[in-house]
Amino acid sequence: MNDQIGEDVASVQLAIDALKNSLPDTLYLSDTNLDGLPHAELLKQQREVLNALKTGVQQTLIQLEQLTLNANQQLLPVKQSLSEKQQLEEQKLELAFKDIPASQGKTGRQIGAEYQTLLKQIEQIRPKQTTLQDRQTQIDELYNSRKKLLLELEQHTSARASSITKSVKG
């Protein structure tokens, strides 16, 4: 679980980075590009709105990055403490495994070590199952979207073909 917590914070950082990369770029709305265009003033107003949005999101991103940094700093000593306690518990378990009688040609220690390995594998699988379910949901949504787009394309193609046919006949 300790690793999962680190992955969660890293996931938030990835989301922040993705948001940074998706900020609007208003370079195409520069005064030079807008000169001579009809409704240039309205386009300039849109540019101002986009610039305000970009500035506001950038300020929020700075706060989010600070929150992520603080979370990492606060988690570090907790992770270290947890790791130390886990090591102590593992040592206690190893001592307890010595007391397990041998079975099927394996010592108590071997049985205990296999048990611990199995528990670690189970712990690693659980978050991956959740991730798999999330990804499957995303895939299903994308397939549904694809079906809708293909249907729409087919309708447009059919309409275009019929209009071409009408223009050829008429």
Phi and psi in radians as a Rosetta constraint file:
Dihedral C 1 N 2 CA 2 C 2 CIRCULARHARMONIC -1.036 0.35
Dihedral N 2 CA 2 C 2 N 3 CIRCULARHARMONIC -0.717 0.35
Dihedral C 2 N 3 CA 3 C 3 CIRCULARHARMONIC -1.167 0.35
Dihedral N 3 CA 3 C 3 N 4 CIRCULARHARMONIC -0.662 0.35
Dihedral C 3 N 4 CA 4 C 4 CIRCULARHARMONIC -1.073 0.35
Dihedral N 4 CA 4 C 4 N 5 CIRCULARHARMONIC -0.667 0.35
Dihedral C 4 N 5 CA 5 C 5 CIRCULARHARMONIC -1.113 0.35
Dihedral N 5 CA 5 C 5 N 6 CIRCULARHARMONIC -0.749 0.35
Dihedral C 5 N 6 CA 6 C 6 CIRCULARHARMONIC -1.082 0.35
Dihedral N 6 CA 6 C 6 N 7 CIRCULARHARMONIC -0.689 0.35
Dihedral C 6 N 7 CA 7 C 7 CIRCULARHARMONIC -1.146 0.35
Dihedral N 7 CA 7 C 7 N 8 CIRCULARHARMONIC -0.628 0.35
Dihedral C 7 N 8 CA 8 C 8 CIRCULARHARMONIC -1.110 0.35
Dihedral N 8 CA 8 C 8 N 9 CIRCULARHARMONIC -0.774 0.35
Dihedral C 8 N 9 CA 9 C 9 CIRCULARHARMONIC -1.152 0.35
Dihedral N 9 CA 9 C 9 N 10 CIRCULARHARMONIC -0.710 0.35
Dihedral C 9 N 10 CA 10 C 10 CIRCULARHARMONIC -1.112 0.35
Dihedral N 10 CA 10 C 10 N 11 CIRCULARHARMONIC -0.625 0.35
Dihedral C 10 N 11 CA 11 C 11 CIRCULARHARMONIC -1.115 0.35
Dihedral N 11 CA 11 C 11 N 12 CIRCULARHARMONIC -0.696 0.35
Dihedral C 11 N 12 CA 12 C 12 CIRCULARHARMONIC -1.112 0.35
Dihedral N 12 CA 12 C 12 N 13 CIRCULARHARMONIC -0.727 0.35
Dihedral C 12 N 13 CA 13 C 13 CIRCULARHARMONIC -1.109 0.35
Dihedral N 13 CA 13 C 13 N 14 CIRCULARHARMONIC -0.683 0.35
Dihedral C 13 N 14 CA 14 C 14 CIRCULARHARMONIC -1.101 0.35
Dihedral N 14 CA 14 C 14 N 15 CIRCULARHARMONIC -0.683 0.35
Dihedral C 14 N 15 CA 15 C 15 CIRCULARHARMONIC -1.131 0.35
Dihedral N 15 CA 15 C 15 N 16 CIRCULARHARMONIC -0.690 0.35
Dihedral C 15 N 16 CA 16 C 16 CIRCULARHARMONIC -1.092 0.35
Dihedral N 16 CA 16 C 16 N 17 CIRCULARHARMONIC -0.787 0.35
Dihedral C 16 N 17 CA 17 C 17 CIRCULARHARMONIC -1.092 0.35
Dihedral N 17 CA 17 C 17 N 18 CIRCULARHARMONIC -0.700 0.35
Dihedral C 17 N 18 CA 18 C 18 CIRCULARHARMONIC -1.118 0.35
Dihedral N 18 CA 18 C 18 N 19 CIRCULARHARMONIC -0.692 0.35
Dihedral C 18 N 19 CA 19 C 19 CIRCULARHARMONIC -1.153 0.35
Dihedral N 19 CA 19 C 19 N 20 CIRCULARHARMONIC -0.667 0.35
Dihedral C 19 N 20 CA 20 C 20 CIRCULARHARMONIC -1.027 0.35
Dihedral N 20 CA 20 C 20 N 21 CIRCULARHARMONIC -0.730 0.35
Dihedral C 20 N 21 CA 21 C 21 CIRCULARHARMONIC -1.287 0.35
Dihedral N 21 CA 21 C 21 N 22 CIRCULARHARMONIC -0.240 0.35
Dihedral C 21 N 22 CA 22 C 22 CIRCULARHARMONIC -1.835 0.35
Dihedral N 22 CA 22 C 22 N 23 CIRCULARHARMONIC 0.206 0.35
Dihedral C 22 N 23 CA 23 C 23 CIRCULARHARMONIC -1.143 0.35
Dihedral N 23 CA 23 C 23 N 24 CIRCULARHARMONIC 2.541 0.35
Dihedral C 23 N 24 CA 24 C 24 CIRCULARHARMONIC -1.162 0.35
Dihedral N 24 CA 24 C 24 N 25 CIRCULARHARMONIC 2.474 0.35
Dihedral C 24 N 25 CA 25 C 25 CIRCULARHARMONIC -1.962 0.35
Dihedral N 25 CA 25 C 25 N 26 CIRCULARHARMONIC 1.974 0.35
Dihedral C 25 N 26 CA 26 C 26 CIRCULARHARMONIC -1.672 0.35
Dihedral N 26 CA 26 C 26 N 27 CIRCULARHARMONIC 0.318 0.35
Dihedral C 26 N 27 CA 27 C 27 CIRCULARHARMONIC -1.042 0.35
Dihedral N 27 CA 27 C 27 N 28 CIRCULARHARMONIC -0.610 0.35
Dihedral C 27 N 28 CA 28 C 28 CIRCULARHARMONIC -1.220 0.35
Dihedral N 28 CA 28 C 28 N 29 CIRCULARHARMONIC -0.198 0.35
Dihedral C 28 N 29 CA 29 C 29 CIRCULARHARMONIC -1.838 0.35
Dihedral N 29 CA 29 C 29 N 30 CIRCULARHARMONIC 0.461 0.35
Dihedral C 29 N 30 CA 30 C 30 CIRCULARHARMONIC -1.181 0.35
Dihedral N 30 CA 30 C 30 N 31 CIRCULARHARMONIC 2.797 0.35
Dihedral C 30 N 31 CA 31 C 31 CIRCULARHARMONIC -1.008 0.35
Dihedral N 31 CA 31 C 31 N 32 CIRCULARHARMONIC -0.663 0.35
Dihedral C 31 N 32 CA 32 C 32 CIRCULARHARMONIC -1.082 0.35
Dihedral N 32 CA 32 C 32 N 33 CIRCULARHARMONIC -0.774 0.35
Dihedral C 32 N 33 CA 33 C 33 CIRCULARHARMONIC -1.230 0.35
Dihedral N 33 CA 33 C 33 N 34 CIRCULARHARMONIC -0.479 0.35
Dihedral C 33 N 34 CA 34 C 34 CIRCULARHARMONIC -1.524 0.35
Dihedral N 34 CA 34 C 34 N 35 CIRCULARHARMONIC -0.314 0.35
Dihedral C 34 N 35 CA 35 C 35 CIRCULARHARMONIC -1.004 0.35
Dihedral N 35 CA 35 C 35 N 36 CIRCULARHARMONIC 2.257 0.35
Dihedral C 35 N 36 CA 36 C 36 CIRCULARHARMONIC 1.493 0.35
Dihedral N 36 CA 36 C 36 N 37 CIRCULARHARMONIC -0.121 0.35
Dihedral C 36 N 37 CA 37 C 37 CIRCULARHARMONIC -1.430 0.35
Dihedral N 37 CA 37 C 37 N 38 CIRCULARHARMONIC 2.530 0.35
Dihedral C 37 N 38 CA 38 C 38 CIRCULARHARMONIC -1.175 0.35
Dihedral N 38 CA 38 C 38 N 39 CIRCULARHARMONIC 2.536 0.35
Dihedral C 38 N 39 CA 39 C 39 CIRCULARHARMONIC 1.092 0.35
Dihedral N 39 CA 39 C 39 N 40 CIRCULARHARMONIC 0.588 0.35
Dihedral C 39 N 40 CA 40 C 40 CIRCULARHARMONIC -1.050 0.35
Dihedral N 40 CA 40 C 40 N 41 CIRCULARHARMONIC -0.625 0.35
Dihedral C 40 N 41 CA 41 C 41 CIRCULARHARMONIC -1.101 0.35
Dihedral N 41 CA 41 C 41 N 42 CIRCULARHARMONIC -0.712 0.35
Dihedral C 41 N 42 CA 42 C 42 CIRCULARHARMONIC -1.155 0.35
Dihedral N 42 CA 42 C 42 N 43 CIRCULARHARMONIC -0.664 0.35
Dihedral C 42 N 43 CA 43 C 43 CIRCULARHARMONIC -1.153 0.35
Dihedral N 43 CA 43 C 43 N 44 CIRCULARHARMONIC -0.639 0.35
Dihedral C 43 N 44 CA 44 C 44 CIRCULARHARMONIC -1.139 0.35
Dihedral N 44 CA 44 C 44 N 45 CIRCULARHARMONIC -0.663 0.35
Dihedral C 44 N 45 CA 45 C 45 CIRCULARHARMONIC -1.108 0.35
Dihedral N 45 CA 45 C 45 N 46 CIRCULARHARMONIC -0.702 0.35
Dihedral C 45 N 46 CA 46 C 46 CIRCULARHARMONIC -1.107 0.35
Dihedral N 46 CA 46 C 46 N 47 CIRCULARHARMONIC -0.698 0.35
Dihedral C 46 N 47 CA 47 C 47 CIRCULARHARMONIC -1.054 0.35
Dihedral N 47 CA 47 C 47 N 48 CIRCULARHARMONIC -0.751 0.35
Dihedral C 47 N 48 CA 48 C 48 CIRCULARHARMONIC -1.089 0.35
Dihedral N 48 CA 48 C 48 N 49 CIRCULARHARMONIC -0.718 0.35
Dihedral C 48 N 49 CA 49 C 49 CIRCULARHARMONIC -1.104 0.35
Dihedral N 49 CA 49 C 49 N 50 CIRCULARHARMONIC -0.782 0.35
Dihedral C 49 N 50 CA 50 C 50 CIRCULARHARMONIC -1.118 0.35
Dihedral N 50 CA 50 C 50 N 51 CIRCULARHARMONIC -0.691 0.35
Dihedral C 50 N 51 CA 51 C 51 CIRCULARHARMONIC -1.120 0.35
Dihedral N 51 CA 51 C 51 N 52 CIRCULARHARMONIC -0.697 0.35
Dihedral C 51 N 52 CA 52 C 52 CIRCULARHARMONIC -1.129 0.35
Dihedral N 52 CA 52 C 52 N 53 CIRCULARHARMONIC -0.718 0.35
Dihedral C 52 N 53 CA 53 C 53 CIRCULARHARMONIC -1.062 0.35
Dihedral N 53 CA 53 C 53 N 54 CIRCULARHARMONIC -0.813 0.35
Dihedral C 53 N 54 CA 54 C 54 CIRCULARHARMONIC -1.058 0.35
Dihedral N 54 CA 54 C 54 N 55 CIRCULARHARMONIC -0.789 0.35
Dihedral C 54 N 55 CA 55 C 55 CIRCULARHARMONIC -1.094 0.35
Dihedral N 55 CA 55 C 55 N 56 CIRCULARHARMONIC -0.787 0.35
Dihedral C 55 N 56 CA 56 C 56 CIRCULARHARMONIC -1.094 0.35
Dihedral N 56 CA 56 C 56 N 57 CIRCULARHARMONIC -0.744 0.35
Dihedral C 56 N 57 CA 57 C 57 CIRCULARHARMONIC -1.183 0.35
Dihedral N 57 CA 57 C 57 N 58 CIRCULARHARMONIC -0.682 0.35
Dihedral C 57 N 58 CA 58 C 58 CIRCULARHARMONIC -1.067 0.35
Dihedral N 58 CA 58 C 58 N 59 CIRCULARHARMONIC -0.725 0.35
Dihedral C 58 N 59 CA 59 C 59 CIRCULARHARMONIC -1.120 0.35
Dihedral N 59 CA 59 C 59 N 60 CIRCULARHARMONIC -0.719 0.35
Dihedral C 59 N 60 CA 60 C 60 CIRCULARHARMONIC -1.150 0.35
Dihedral N 60 CA 60 C 60 N 61 CIRCULARHARMONIC -0.656 0.35
Dihedral C 60 N 61 CA 61 C 61 CIRCULARHARMONIC -1.100 0.35
Dihedral N 61 CA 61 C 61 N 62 CIRCULARHARMONIC -0.667 0.35
Dihedral C 61 N 62 CA 62 C 62 CIRCULARHARMONIC -1.065 0.35
Dihedral N 62 CA 62 C 62 N 63 CIRCULARHARMONIC -0.755 0.35
Dihedral C 62 N 63 CA 63 C 63 CIRCULARHARMONIC -1.129 0.35
Dihedral N 63 CA 63 C 63 N 64 CIRCULARHARMONIC -0.725 0.35
Dihedral C 63 N 64 CA 64 C 64 CIRCULARHARMONIC -1.126 0.35
Dihedral N 64 CA 64 C 64 N 65 CIRCULARHARMONIC -0.711 0.35
Dihedral C 64 N 65 CA 65 C 65 CIRCULARHARMONIC -1.116 0.35
Dihedral N 65 CA 65 C 65 N 66 CIRCULARHARMONIC -0.668 0.35
Dihedral C 65 N 66 CA 66 C 66 CIRCULARHARMONIC -1.138 0.35
Dihedral N 66 CA 66 C 66 N 67 CIRCULARHARMONIC -0.729 0.35
Dihedral C 66 N 67 CA 67 C 67 CIRCULARHARMONIC -1.064 0.35
Dihedral N 67 CA 67 C 67 N 68 CIRCULARHARMONIC -0.729 0.35
Dihedral C 67 N 68 CA 68 C 68 CIRCULARHARMONIC -1.143 0.35
Dihedral N 68 CA 68 C 68 N 69 CIRCULARHARMONIC -0.755 0.35
Dihedral C 68 N 69 CA 69 C 69 CIRCULARHARMONIC -1.078 0.35
Dihedral N 69 CA 69 C 69 N 70 CIRCULARHARMONIC -0.787 0.35
Dihedral C 69 N 70 CA 70 C 70 CIRCULARHARMONIC -1.074 0.35
Dihedral N 70 CA 70 C 70 N 71 CIRCULARHARMONIC -0.728 0.35
Dihedral C 70 N 71 CA 71 C 71 CIRCULARHARMONIC -1.078 0.35
Dihedral N 71 CA 71 C 71 N 72 CIRCULARHARMONIC -0.758 0.35
Dihedral C 71 N 72 CA 72 C 72 CIRCULARHARMONIC -1.081 0.35
Dihedral N 72 CA 72 C 72 N 73 CIRCULARHARMONIC -0.735 0.35
Dihedral C 72 N 73 CA 73 C 73 CIRCULARHARMONIC -1.166 0.35
Dihedral N 73 CA 73 C 73 N 74 CIRCULARHARMONIC -0.662 0.35
Dihedral C 73 N 74 CA 74 C 74 CIRCULARHARMONIC -1.281 0.35
Dihedral N 74 CA 74 C 74 N 75 CIRCULARHARMONIC -0.562 0.35
Dihedral C 74 N 75 CA 75 C 75 CIRCULARHARMONIC -1.328 0.35
Dihedral N 75 CA 75 C 75 N 76 CIRCULARHARMONIC -0.474 0.35
Dihedral C 75 N 76 CA 76 C 76 CIRCULARHARMONIC -0.979 0.35
Dihedral N 76 CA 76 C 76 N 77 CIRCULARHARMONIC -0.949 0.35
Dihedral C 76 N 77 CA 77 C 77 CIRCULARHARMONIC -1.151 0.35
Dihedral N 77 CA 77 C 77 N 78 CIRCULARHARMONIC -0.568 0.35
Dihedral C 77 N 78 CA 78 C 78 CIRCULARHARMONIC -1.168 0.35
Dihedral N 78 CA 78 C 78 N 79 CIRCULARHARMONIC -0.730 0.35
Dihedral C 78 N 79 CA 79 C 79 CIRCULARHARMONIC -1.091 0.35
Dihedral N 79 CA 79 C 79 N 80 CIRCULARHARMONIC -0.749 0.35
Dihedral C 79 N 80 CA 80 C 80 CIRCULARHARMONIC -1.106 0.35
Dihedral N 80 CA 80 C 80 N 81 CIRCULARHARMONIC -0.773 0.35
Dihedral C 80 N 81 CA 81 C 81 CIRCULARHARMONIC -1.086 0.35
Dihedral N 81 CA 81 C 81 N 82 CIRCULARHARMONIC -0.761 0.35
Dihedral C 81 N 82 CA 82 C 82 CIRCULARHARMONIC -1.094 0.35
Dihedral N 82 CA 82 C 82 N 83 CIRCULARHARMONIC -0.731 0.35
Dihedral C 82 N 83 CA 83 C 83 CIRCULARHARMONIC -1.087 0.35
Dihedral N 83 CA 83 C 83 N 84 CIRCULARHARMONIC -0.751 0.35
Dihedral C 83 N 84 CA 84 C 84 CIRCULARHARMONIC -1.085 0.35
Dihedral N 84 CA 84 C 84 N 85 CIRCULARHARMONIC -0.778 0.35
Dihedral C 84 N 85 CA 85 C 85 CIRCULARHARMONIC -1.148 0.35
Dihedral N 85 CA 85 C 85 N 86 CIRCULARHARMONIC -0.643 0.35
Dihedral C 85 N 86 CA 86 C 86 CIRCULARHARMONIC -1.127 0.35
Dihedral N 86 CA 86 C 86 N 87 CIRCULARHARMONIC -0.701 0.35
Dihedral C 86 N 87 CA 87 C 87 CIRCULARHARMONIC -1.107 0.35
Dihedral N 87 CA 87 C 87 N 88 CIRCULARHARMONIC -0.710 0.35
Dihedral C 87 N 88 CA 88 C 88 CIRCULARHARMONIC -1.084 0.35
Dihedral N 88 CA 88 C 88 N 89 CIRCULARHARMONIC -0.754 0.35
Dihedral C 88 N 89 CA 89 C 89 CIRCULARHARMONIC -1.129 0.35
Dihedral N 89 CA 89 C 89 N 90 CIRCULARHARMONIC -0.671 0.35
Dihedral C 89 N 90 CA 90 C 90 CIRCULARHARMONIC -1.128 0.35
Dihedral N 90 CA 90 C 90 N 91 CIRCULARHARMONIC -0.671 0.35
Dihedral C 90 N 91 CA 91 C 91 CIRCULARHARMONIC -1.121 0.35
Dihedral N 91 CA 91 C 91 N 92 CIRCULARHARMONIC -0.718 0.35
Dihedral C 91 N 92 CA 92 C 92 CIRCULARHARMONIC -1.103 0.35
Dihedral N 92 CA 92 C 92 N 93 CIRCULARHARMONIC -0.718 0.35
Dihedral C 92 N 93 CA 93 C 93 CIRCULARHARMONIC -1.106 0.35
Dihedral N 93 CA 93 C 93 N 94 CIRCULARHARMONIC -0.724 0.35
Dihedral C 93 N 94 CA 94 C 94 CIRCULARHARMONIC -1.053 0.35
Dihedral N 94 CA 94 C 94 N 95 CIRCULARHARMONIC -0.700 0.35
Dihedral C 94 N 95 CA 95 C 95 CIRCULARHARMONIC -1.134 0.35
Dihedral N 95 CA 95 C 95 N 96 CIRCULARHARMONIC -0.700 0.35
Dihedral C 95 N 96 CA 96 C 96 CIRCULARHARMONIC -1.187 0.35
Dihedral N 96 CA 96 C 96 N 97 CIRCULARHARMONIC -0.592 0.35
Dihedral C 96 N 97 CA 97 C 97 CIRCULARHARMONIC -1.169 0.35
Dihedral N 97 CA 97 C 97 N 98 CIRCULARHARMONIC -0.480 0.35
Dihedral C 97 N 98 CA 98 C 98 CIRCULARHARMONIC -1.062 0.35
Dihedral N 98 CA 98 C 98 N 99 CIRCULARHARMONIC -0.552 0.35
Dihedral C 98 N 99 CA 99 C 99 CIRCULARHARMONIC -1.402 0.35
Dihedral N 99 CA 99 C 99 N 100 CIRCULARHARMONIC -0.208 0.35
Dihedral C 99 N 100 CA 100 C 100 CIRCULARHARMONIC -1.263 0.35
Dihedral N 100 CA 100 C 100 N 101 CIRCULARHARMONIC 2.281 0.35
Dihedral C 100 N 101 CA 101 C 101 CIRCULARHARMONIC -1.207 0.35
Dihedral N 101 CA 101 C 101 N 102 CIRCULARHARMONIC 2.645 0.35
Dihedral C 101 N 102 CA 102 C 102 CIRCULARHARMONIC -1.116 0.35
Dihedral N 102 CA 102 C 102 N 103 CIRCULARHARMONIC 2.506 0.35
Dihedral C 102 N 103 CA 103 C 103 CIRCULARHARMONIC -2.556 0.35
Dihedral N 103 CA 103 C 103 N 104 CIRCULARHARMONIC 2.367 0.35
Dihedral C 103 N 104 CA 104 C 104 CIRCULARHARMONIC 0.898 0.35
Dihedral N 104 CA 104 C 104 N 105 CIRCULARHARMONIC 0.722 0.35
Dihedral C 104 N 105 CA 105 C 105 CIRCULARHARMONIC 1.340 0.35
Dihedral N 105 CA 105 C 105 N 106 CIRCULARHARMONIC 0.195 0.35
Dihedral C 105 N 106 CA 106 C 106 CIRCULARHARMONIC -2.056 0.35
Dihedral N 106 CA 106 C 106 N 107 CIRCULARHARMONIC 2.503 0.35
Dihedral C 106 N 107 CA 107 C 107 CIRCULARHARMONIC -1.358 0.35
Dihedral N 107 CA 107 C 107 N 108 CIRCULARHARMONIC 2.892 0.35
Dihedral C 107 N 108 CA 108 C 108 CIRCULARHARMONIC -1.040 0.35
Dihedral N 108 CA 108 C 108 N 109 CIRCULARHARMONIC -0.647 0.35
Dihedral C 108 N 109 CA 109 C 109 CIRCULARHARMONIC -1.108 0.35
Dihedral N 109 CA 109 C 109 N 110 CIRCULARHARMONIC -0.759 0.35
Dihedral C 109 N 110 CA 110 C 110 CIRCULARHARMONIC -1.116 0.35
Dihedral N 110 CA 110 C 110 N 111 CIRCULARHARMONIC -0.742 0.35
Dihedral C 110 N 111 CA 111 C 111 CIRCULARHARMONIC -1.071 0.35
Dihedral N 111 CA 111 C 111 N 112 CIRCULARHARMONIC -0.788 0.35
Dihedral C 111 N 112 CA 112 C 112 CIRCULARHARMONIC -1.100 0.35
Dihedral N 112 CA 112 C 112 N 113 CIRCULARHARMONIC -0.744 0.35
Dihedral C 112 N 113 CA 113 C 113 CIRCULARHARMONIC -1.106 0.35
Dihedral N 113 CA 113 C 113 N 114 CIRCULARHARMONIC -0.727 0.35
Dihedral C 113 N 114 CA 114 C 114 CIRCULARHARMONIC -1.131 0.35
Dihedral N 114 CA 114 C 114 N 115 CIRCULARHARMONIC -0.662 0.35
Dihedral C 114 N 115 CA 115 C 115 CIRCULARHARMONIC -1.096 0.35
Dihedral N 115 CA 115 C 115 N 116 CIRCULARHARMONIC -0.795 0.35
Dihedral C 115 N 116 CA 116 C 116 CIRCULARHARMONIC -1.096 0.35
Dihedral N 116 CA 116 C 116 N 117 CIRCULARHARMONIC -0.743 0.35
Dihedral C 116 N 117 CA 117 C 117 CIRCULARHARMONIC -1.060 0.35
Dihedral N 117 CA 117 C 117 N 118 CIRCULARHARMONIC -0.752 0.35
Dihedral C 117 N 118 CA 118 C 118 CIRCULARHARMONIC -1.088 0.35
Dihedral N 118 CA 118 C 118 N 119 CIRCULARHARMONIC -0.747 0.35
Dihedral C 118 N 119 CA 119 C 119 CIRCULARHARMONIC -1.097 0.35
Dihedral N 119 CA 119 C 119 N 120 CIRCULARHARMONIC -0.705 0.35
Dihedral C 119 N 120 CA 120 C 120 CIRCULARHARMONIC -1.130 0.35
Dihedral N 120 CA 120 C 120 N 121 CIRCULARHARMONIC -0.703 0.35
Dihedral C 120 N 121 CA 121 C 121 CIRCULARHARMONIC -1.126 0.35
Dihedral N 121 CA 121 C 121 N 122 CIRCULARHARMONIC -0.722 0.35
Dihedral C 121 N 122 CA 122 C 122 CIRCULARHARMONIC -1.077 0.35
Dihedral N 122 CA 122 C 122 N 123 CIRCULARHARMONIC -0.735 0.35
Dihedral C 122 N 123 CA 123 C 123 CIRCULARHARMONIC -1.110 0.35
Dihedral N 123 CA 123 C 123 N 124 CIRCULARHARMONIC -0.605 0.35
Dihedral C 123 N 124 CA 124 C 124 CIRCULARHARMONIC -1.316 0.35
Dihedral N 124 CA 124 C 124 N 125 CIRCULARHARMONIC -0.511 0.35
Dihedral C 124 N 125 CA 125 C 125 CIRCULARHARMONIC -1.325 0.35
Dihedral N 125 CA 125 C 125 N 126 CIRCULARHARMONIC -0.661 0.35
Dihedral C 125 N 126 CA 126 C 126 CIRCULARHARMONIC -0.940 0.35
Dihedral N 126 CA 126 C 126 N 127 CIRCULARHARMONIC -0.928 0.35
Dihedral C 126 N 127 CA 127 C 127 CIRCULARHARMONIC -1.134 0.35
Dihedral N 127 CA 127 C 127 N 128 CIRCULARHARMONIC -0.524 0.35
Dihedral C 127 N 128 CA 128 C 128 CIRCULARHARMONIC -1.208 0.35
Dihedral N 128 CA 128 C 128 N 129 CIRCULARHARMONIC -0.560 0.35
Dihedral C 128 N 129 CA 129 C 129 CIRCULARHARMONIC -1.118 0.35
Dihedral N 129 CA 129 C 129 N 130 CIRCULARHARMONIC -0.753 0.35
Dihedral C 129 N 130 CA 130 C 130 CIRCULARHARMONIC -1.102 0.35
Dihedral N 130 CA 130 C 130 N 131 CIRCULARHARMONIC -0.778 0.35
Dihedral C 130 N 131 CA 131 C 131 CIRCULARHARMONIC -1.071 0.35
Dihedral N 131 CA 131 C 131 N 132 CIRCULARHARMONIC -0.724 0.35
Dihedral C 131 N 132 CA 132 C 132 CIRCULARHARMONIC -1.078 0.35
Dihedral N 132 CA 132 C 132 N 133 CIRCULARHARMONIC -0.758 0.35
Dihedral C 132 N 133 CA 133 C 133 CIRCULARHARMONIC -1.094 0.35
Dihedral N 133 CA 133 C 133 N 134 CIRCULARHARMONIC -0.737 0.35
Dihedral C 133 N 134 CA 134 C 134 CIRCULARHARMONIC -1.083 0.35
Dihedral N 134 CA 134 C 134 N 135 CIRCULARHARMONIC -0.792 0.35
Dihedral C 134 N 135 CA 135 C 135 CIRCULARHARMONIC -1.113 0.35
Dihedral N 135 CA 135 C 135 N 136 CIRCULARHARMONIC -0.692 0.35
Dihedral C 135 N 136 CA 136 C 136 CIRCULARHARMONIC -1.116 0.35
Dihedral N 136 CA 136 C 136 N 137 CIRCULARHARMONIC -0.687 0.35
Dihedral C 136 N 137 CA 137 C 137 CIRCULARHARMONIC -1.089 0.35
Dihedral N 137 CA 137 C 137 N 138 CIRCULARHARMONIC -0.758 0.35
Dihedral C 137 N 138 CA 138 C 138 CIRCULARHARMONIC -1.080 0.35
Dihedral N 138 CA 138 C 138 N 139 CIRCULARHARMONIC -0.744 0.35
Dihedral C 138 N 139 CA 139 C 139 CIRCULARHARMONIC -1.088 0.35
Dihedral N 139 CA 139 C 139 N 140 CIRCULARHARMONIC -0.778 0.35
Dihedral C 139 N 140 CA 140 C 140 CIRCULARHARMONIC -1.054 0.35
Dihedral N 140 CA 140 C 140 N 141 CIRCULARHARMONIC -0.747 0.35
Dihedral C 140 N 141 CA 141 C 141 CIRCULARHARMONIC -1.109 0.35
Dihedral N 141 CA 141 C 141 N 142 CIRCULARHARMONIC -0.717 0.35
Dihedral C 141 N 142 CA 142 C 142 CIRCULARHARMONIC -1.160 0.35
Dihedral N 142 CA 142 C 142 N 143 CIRCULARHARMONIC -0.674 0.35
Dihedral C 142 N 143 CA 143 C 143 CIRCULARHARMONIC -1.110 0.35
Dihedral N 143 CA 143 C 143 N 144 CIRCULARHARMONIC -0.735 0.35
Dihedral C 143 N 144 CA 144 C 144 CIRCULARHARMONIC -1.088 0.35
Dihedral N 144 CA 144 C 144 N 145 CIRCULARHARMONIC -0.744 0.35
Dihedral C 144 N 145 CA 145 C 145 CIRCULARHARMONIC -1.092 0.35
Dihedral N 145 CA 145 C 145 N 146 CIRCULARHARMONIC -0.726 0.35
Dihedral C 145 N 146 CA 146 C 146 CIRCULARHARMONIC -1.068 0.35
Dihedral N 146 CA 146 C 146 N 147 CIRCULARHARMONIC -0.781 0.35
Dihedral C 146 N 147 CA 147 C 147 CIRCULARHARMONIC -1.040 0.35
Dihedral N 147 CA 147 C 147 N 148 CIRCULARHARMONIC -0.761 0.35
Dihedral C 147 N 148 CA 148 C 148 CIRCULARHARMONIC -1.102 0.35
Dihedral N 148 CA 148 C 148 N 149 CIRCULARHARMONIC -0.760 0.35
Dihedral C 148 N 149 CA 149 C 149 CIRCULARHARMONIC -1.143 0.35
Dihedral N 149 CA 149 C 149 N 150 CIRCULARHARMONIC -0.694 0.35
Dihedral C 149 N 150 CA 150 C 150 CIRCULARHARMONIC -1.137 0.35
Dihedral N 150 CA 150 C 150 N 151 CIRCULARHARMONIC -0.693 0.35
Dihedral C 150 N 151 CA 151 C 151 CIRCULARHARMONIC -1.107 0.35
Dihedral N 151 CA 151 C 151 N 152 CIRCULARHARMONIC -0.758 0.35
Dihedral C 151 N 152 CA 152 C 152 CIRCULARHARMONIC -1.100 0.35
Dihedral N 152 CA 152 C 152 N 153 CIRCULARHARMONIC -0.740 0.35
Dihedral C 152 N 153 CA 153 C 153 CIRCULARHARMONIC -1.081 0.35
Dihedral N 153 CA 153 C 153 N 154 CIRCULARHARMONIC -0.751 0.35
Dihedral C 153 N 154 CA 154 C 154 CIRCULARHARMONIC -1.077 0.35
Dihedral N 154 CA 154 C 154 N 155 CIRCULARHARMONIC -0.721 0.35
Dihedral C 154 N 155 CA 155 C 155 CIRCULARHARMONIC -1.133 0.35
Dihedral N 155 CA 155 C 155 N 156 CIRCULARHARMONIC -0.764 0.35
Dihedral C 155 N 156 CA 156 C 156 CIRCULARHARMONIC -1.144 0.35
Dihedral N 156 CA 156 C 156 N 157 CIRCULARHARMONIC -0.713 0.35
Dihedral C 156 N 157 CA 157 C 157 CIRCULARHARMONIC -1.108 0.35
Dihedral N 157 CA 157 C 157 N 158 CIRCULARHARMONIC -0.753 0.35
Dihedral C 157 N 158 CA 158 C 158 CIRCULARHARMONIC -1.110 0.35
Dihedral N 158 CA 158 C 158 N 159 CIRCULARHARMONIC -0.773 0.35
Dihedral C 158 N 159 CA 159 C 159 CIRCULARHARMONIC -1.105 0.35
Dihedral N 159 CA 159 C 159 N 160 CIRCULARHARMONIC -0.723 0.35
Dihedral C 159 N 160 CA 160 C 160 CIRCULARHARMONIC -1.130 0.35
Dihedral N 160 CA 160 C 160 N 161 CIRCULARHARMONIC -0.769 0.35
Dihedral C 160 N 161 CA 161 C 161 CIRCULARHARMONIC -1.108 0.35
Dihedral N 161 CA 161 C 161 N 162 CIRCULARHARMONIC -0.711 0.35
Dihedral C 161 N 162 CA 162 C 162 CIRCULARHARMONIC -1.207 0.35
Dihedral N 162 CA 162 C 162 N 163 CIRCULARHARMONIC -0.624 0.35
Dihedral C 162 N 163 CA 163 C 163 CIRCULARHARMONIC -1.199 0.35
Dihedral N 163 CA 163 C 163 N 164 CIRCULARHARMONIC -0.627 0.35
Dihedral C 163 N 164 CA 164 C 164 CIRCULARHARMONIC -1.167 0.35
Dihedral N 164 CA 164 C 164 N 165 CIRCULARHARMONIC -0.728 0.35
Dihedral C 164 N 165 CA 165 C 165 CIRCULARHARMONIC -1.080 0.35
Dihedral N 165 CA 165 C 165 N 166 CIRCULARHARMONIC -0.747 0.35
Dihedral C 165 N 166 CA 166 C 166 CIRCULARHARMONIC -1.111 0.35
Dihedral N 166 CA 166 C 166 N 167 CIRCULARHARMONIC -0.720 0.35
Dihedral C 166 N 167 CA 167 C 167 CIRCULARHARMONIC -1.211 0.35
Dihedral N 167 CA 167 C 167 N 168 CIRCULARHARMONIC -0.560 0.35
Dihedral C 167 N 168 CA 168 C 168 CIRCULARHARMONIC -1.245 0.35
Dihedral N 168 CA 168 C 168 N 169 CIRCULARHARMONIC -0.724 0.35
Dihedral C 168 N 169 CA 169 C 169 CIRCULARHARMONIC -1.268 0.35
Dihedral N 169 CA 169 C 169 N 170 CIRCULARHARMONIC -0.629 0.35
